[in-house]
Amino acid sequence: MADCGCGRSPTGKCVGWHDLSEDAYQAKKAEWEKRQAEKAAK
């Protein structure tokens, strides 16, 4: 994976979120943050 140039990737590596609309990006980001919180709680 290449480095993220748009600043939207939560990992710093390109995950393809640059093409998402703002609403879709916010939904993906919330989903990712939820998964990360669930992993941390385990």
Biopython code that builds the backbone (N, CA, C, O; Angstrom):
import numpy as np
from Bio.PDB.StructureBuilder import StructureBuilder

atoms = [
    (1, "MET", "N", (0.831, -1.183, 0.000)),
    (1, "MET", "CA", (0.000, 0.000, 0.000)),
    (1, "MET", "C", (0.875, 1.246, 0.000)),
    (1, "MET", "O", (1.928, 1.289, 0.637)),
    (2, "ALA", "N", (0.428, 2.230, -0.709)),
    (2, "ALA", "CA", (1.142, 3.505, -0.776)),
    (2, "ALA", "C", (0.717, 4.396, 0.386)),
    (2, "ALA", "O", (-0.328, 4.184, 1.001)),
    (3, "ASP", "N", (1.535, 5.382, 0.669)),
    (3, "ASP", "CA", (1.171, 6.351, 1.692)),
    (3, "ASP", "C", (-0.066, 7.115, 1.248)),
    (3, "ASP", "O", (-0.293, 7.316, 0.055)),
    (4, "CYS", "N", (-0.864, 7.538, 2.225)),
    (4, "CYS", "CA", (-2.081, 8.294, 1.938)),
    (4, "CYS", "C", (-1.723, 9.743, 1.661)),
    (4, "CYS", "O", (-1.075, 10.394, 2.481)),
    (5, "GLY", "N", (-2.137, 10.245, 0.524)),
    (5, "GLY", "CA", (-1.867, 11.631, 0.172)),
    (5, "GLY", "C", (-3.023, 12.567, 0.462)),
    (5, "GLY", "O", (-2.847, 13.785, 0.477)),
    (6, "CYS", "N", (-4.207, 12.011, 0.695)),
    (6, "CYS", "CA", (-5.377, 12.869, 0.895)),
    (6, "CYS", "C", (-5.655, 13.141, 2.372)),
    (6, "CYS", "O", (-6.414, 14.051, 2.706)),
    (7, "GLY", "N", (-5.046, 12.359, 3.248)),
    (7, "GLY", "CA", (-5.237, 12.575, 4.678)),
    (7, "GLY", "C", (-6.460, 11.909, 5.271)),
    (7, "GLY", "O", (-6.759, 12.111, 6.448)),
    (8, "ARG", "N", (-7.165, 11.129, 4.493)),
    (8, "ARG", "CA", (-8.374, 10.492, 4.999)),
    (8, "ARG", "C", (-8.127, 9.120, 5.623)),
    (8, "ARG", "O", (-8.967, 8.634, 6.380)),
    (9, "SER", "N", (-7.025, 8.504, 5.331)),
    (9, "SER", "CA", (-6.759, 7.160, 5.824)),
    (9, "SER", "C", (-6.467, 7.168, 7.315)),
    (9, "SER", "O", (-5.656, 7.967, 7.784)),
    (10, "PRO", "N", (-7.122, 6.287, 8.067)),
    (10, "PRO", "CA", (-6.859, 6.227, 9.503)),
    (10, "PRO", "C", (-5.522, 5.572, 9.822)),
    (10, "PRO", "O", (-5.027, 5.685, 10.944)),
    (11, "THR", "N", (-4.938, 4.891, 8.848)),
    (11, "THR", "CA", (-3.687, 4.175, 9.085)),
    (11, "THR", "C", (-2.474, 4.876, 8.500)),
    (11, "THR", "O", (-1.339, 4.502, 8.793)),
    (12, "GLY", "N", (-2.704, 5.889, 7.675)),
    (12, "GLY", "CA", (-1.600, 6.560, 7.008)),
    (12, "GLY", "C", (-1.245, 5.939, 5.668)),
    (12, "GLY", "O", (-0.463, 6.505, 4.904)),
    (13, "LYS", "N", (-1.816, 4.781, 5.382)),
    (13, "LYS", "CA", (-1.631, 4.104, 4.096)),
    (13, "LYS", "C", (-2.925, 4.218, 3.304)),
    (13, "LYS", "O", (-4.011, 4.211, 3.884)),
    (14, "CYS", "N", (-2.820, 4.321, 2.003)),
    (14, "CYS", "CA", (-4.002, 4.502, 1.156)),
    (14, "CYS", "C", (-4.953, 3.305, 1.288)),
    (14, "CYS", "O", (-4.561, 2.157, 1.080)),
    (15, "VAL", "N", (-6.191, 3.597, 1.633)),
    (15, "VAL", "CA", (-7.223, 2.563, 1.717)),
    (15, "VAL", "C", (-8.371, 2.861, 0.751)),
    (15, "VAL", "O", (-9.424, 2.228, 0.820)),
    (16, "GLY", "N", (-8.163, 3.826, -0.148)),
    (16, "GLY", "CA", (-9.156, 4.126, -1.177)),
    (16, "GLY", "C", (-10.266, 5.066, -0.753)),
    (16, "GLY", "O", (-11.256, 5.210, -1.470)),
    (17, "TRP", "N", (-10.127, 5.699, 0.379)),
    (17, "TRP", "CA", (-11.186, 6.582, 0.871)),
    (17, "TRP", "C", (-11.192, 7.936, 0.182)),
    (17, "TRP", "O", (-12.114, 8.722, 0.400)),
    (18, "HIS", "N", (-10.200, 8.237, -0.639)),
    (18, "HIS", "CA", (-10.118, 9.530, -1.307)),
    (18, "HIS", "C", (-11.273, 9.760, -2.270)),
    (18, "HIS", "O", (-11.619, 10.908, -2.552)),
    (19, "ASP", "N", (-11.869, 8.697, -2.777)),
    (19, "ASP", "CA", (-12.965, 8.823, -3.737)),
    (19, "ASP", "C", (-14.338, 8.942, -3.082)),
    (19, "ASP", "O", (-15.329, 9.168, -3.776)),
    (20, "LEU", "N", (-14.415, 8.797, -1.774)),
    (20, "LEU", "CA", (-15.708, 8.820, -1.089)),
    (20, "LEU", "C", (-16.239, 10.239, -0.948)),
    (20, "LEU", "O", (-15.475, 11.197, -0.827)),
    (21, "SER", "N", (-17.562, 10.354, -0.967)),
    (21, "SER", "CA", (-18.173, 11.648, -0.652)),
    (21, "SER", "C", (-17.924, 11.922, 0.829)),
    (21, "SER", "O", (-17.535, 11.015, 1.564)),
    (22, "GLU", "N", (-18.139, 13.135, 1.269)),
    (22, "GLU", "CA", (-17.908, 13.473, 2.673)),
    (22, "GLU", "C", (-18.789, 12.627, 3.589)),
    (22, "GLU", "O", (-18.325, 12.162, 4.630)),
    (23, "ASP", "N", (-20.049, 12.423, 3.217)),
    (23, "ASP", "CA", (-20.954, 11.609, 4.037)),
    (23, "ASP", "C", (-20.484, 10.163, 4.115)),
    (23, "ASP", "O", (-20.488, 9.560, 5.188)),
    (24, "ALA", "N", (-20.081, 9.610, 2.977)),
    (24, "ALA", "CA", (-19.606, 8.222, 2.951)),
    (24, "ALA", "C", (-18.308, 8.094, 3.746)),
    (24, "ALA", "O", (-18.098, 7.100, 4.441)),
    (25, "TYR", "N", (-17.437, 9.102, 3.642)),
    (25, "TYR", "CA", (-16.189, 9.088, 4.402)),
    (25, "TYR", "C", (-16.473, 9.098, 5.902)),
    (25, "TYR", "O", (-15.871, 8.327, 6.650)),
    (26, "GLN", "N", (-17.369, 9.949, 6.340)),
    (26, "GLN", "CA", (-17.696, 10.027, 7.770)),
    (26, "GLN", "C", (-18.269, 8.700, 8.264)),
    (26, "GLN", "O", (-17.964, 8.276, 9.379)),
    (27, "ALA", "N", (-19.094, 8.039, 7.451)),
    (27, "ALA", "CA", (-19.659, 6.746, 7.825)),
    (27, "ALA", "C", (-18.565, 5.687, 7.935)),
    (27, "ALA", "O", (-18.541, 4.919, 8.897)),
    (28, "LYS", "N", (-17.661, 5.642, 6.957)),
    (28, "LYS", "CA", (-16.547, 4.677, 6.988)),
    (28, "LYS", "C", (-15.650, 4.928, 8.192)),
    (28, "LYS", "O", (-15.216, 3.989, 8.859)),
    (29, "LYS", "N", (-15.377, 6.191, 8.466)),
    (29, "LYS", "CA", (-14.514, 6.553, 9.589)),
    (29, "LYS", "C", (-15.147, 6.117, 10.910)),
    (29, "LYS", "O", (-14.459, 5.569, 11.772)),
    (30, "ALA", "N", (-16.436, 6.352, 11.076)),
    (30, "ALA", "CA", (-17.133, 5.952, 12.295)),
    (30, "ALA", "C", (-17.119, 4.432, 12.451)),
    (30, "ALA", "O", (-16.927, 3.915, 13.551)),
    (31, "GLU", "N", (-17.323, 3.729, 11.351)),
    (31, "GLU", "CA", (-17.299, 2.267, 11.351)),
    (31, "GLU", "C", (-15.911, 1.756, 11.757)),
    (31, "GLU", "O", (-15.804, 0.827, 12.558)),
    (32, "TRP", "N", (-14.849, 2.356, 11.208)),
    (32, "TRP", "CA", (-13.474, 1.970, 11.532)),
    (32, "TRP", "C", (-13.174, 2.233, 13.006)),
    (32, "TRP", "O", (-12.576, 1.397, 13.683)),
    (33, "GLU", "N", (-13.598, 3.412, 13.503)),
    (33, "GLU", "CA", (-13.350, 3.759, 14.906)),
    (33, "GLU", "C", (-14.076, 2.793, 15.844)),
    (33, "GLU", "O", (-13.546, 2.430, 16.895)),
    (34, "LYS", "N", (-15.279, 2.380, 15.467)),
    (34, "LYS", "CA", (-16.041, 1.419, 16.277)),
    (34, "LYS", "C", (-15.302, 0.087, 16.341)),
    (34, "LYS", "O", (-15.182, -0.500, 17.416)),
    (35, "ARG", "N", (-14.804, -0.398, 15.198)),
    (35, "ARG", "CA", (-14.065, -1.656, 15.163)),
    (35, "ARG", "C", (-12.784, -1.573, 16.017)),
    (35, "ARG", "O", (-12.435, -2.521, 16.720)),
    (36, "GLN", "N", (-12.100, -0.436, 15.944)),
    (36, "GLN", "CA", (-10.893, -0.260, 16.725)),
    (36, "GLN", "C", (-11.196, -0.276, 18.217)),
    (36, "GLN", "O", (-10.431, -0.846, 18.995)),
    (37, "ALA", "N", (-12.291, 0.336, 18.623)),
    (37, "ALA", "CA", (-12.691, 0.361, 20.028)),
    (37, "ALA", "C", (-13.045, -1.053, 20.492)),
    (37, "ALA", "O", (-12.725, -1.444, 21.614)),
    (38, "GLU", "N", (-13.709, -1.816, 19.616)),
    (38, "GLU", "CA", (-14.061, -3.201, 19.968)),
    (38, "GLU", "C", (-12.815, -4.057, 20.123)),
    (38, "GLU", "O", (-12.748, -4.893, 21.024)),
    (39, "LYS", "N", (-11.828, -3.861, 19.258)),
    (39, "LYS", "CA", (-10.571, -4.606, 19.359)),
    (39, "LYS", "C", (-9.841, -4.258, 20.651)),
    (39, "LYS", "O", (-9.284, -5.134, 21.313)),
    (40, "ALA", "N", (-9.848, -2.980, 21.002)),
    (40, "ALA", "CA", (-9.138, -2.522, 22.200)),
    (40, "ALA", "C", (-9.799, -3.037, 23.475)),
    (40, "ALA", "O", (-9.136, -3.208, 24.498)),
    (41, "ALA", "N", (-11.114, -3.283, 23.410)),
    (41, "ALA", "CA", (-11.852, -3.740, 24.587)),
    (41, "ALA", "C", (-11.624, -5.230, 24.873)),
    (41, "ALA", "O", (-11.944, -5.721, 25.956)),
    (42, "LYS", "N", (-11.078, -5.925, 23.907)),
    (42, "LYS", "CA", (-10.861, -7.380, 24.069)),
    (42, "LYS", "C", (-9.623, -7.675, 24.839)),
    (42, "LYS", "O", (-9.297, -8.841, 25.062)),
]
sb = StructureBuilder()
sb.init_structure("model")
sb.init_model(0)
sb.init_chain("A")
sb.init_seg("    ")
for serial, (resi, resn, name, xyz) in enumerate(atoms, 1):
    if name == "N":
        sb.init_residue(resn, " ", resi, " ")
    sb.init_atom(name, np.array(xyz, "f"), 0.0, 1.0, " ", f" {name:<3s}", serial, name[0])
structure = sb.get_structure()
